[in-house]
């Protein structure tokens, strides 16, 4: 993860991310063992209040997983059911 360049590489290949996907990944990589709730990720990335069953974070996490899967078979983002998401580093 290259925060100053807004760039991510894995296995020597660049992964193209949207700004929100990059922000989610950056936040999660800073605390890889922490479980982040959808609410916490939403408020950190979109900078406003979370109003419940918004599917925005789920869609961005799904897109991140697909983009990572194009480069690696490792599952880097796991779901902690009923709580949120965690990085597997």
Steps between C-alpha positions, in 0.01 A plus 500: 500500500644832392281765668680800351446361150153351566641179356474134599708210373477131578734233367667768289176599328314825546140481617292789373264625769245777530577764762248347742638149450851633560390678818329188636807288428736759654293523819481123534871450430597747773341267759501157335370300796221744587146415401339803336125539506323625188410809700861575594622457141218710359559787743879491444480495120190705421547738796135512597254310716398144431126453478456125529452244226689679226666245273779737393779346709402145401518592130843660539633203701367264232671702228827499697483123539441452125790726406734328745388157373614595149857513635505249787317194626552615860193632678619827649167631627284283719152552631448469873131416502284739694791738560677613182819447303866428576824488298688172491864604483 
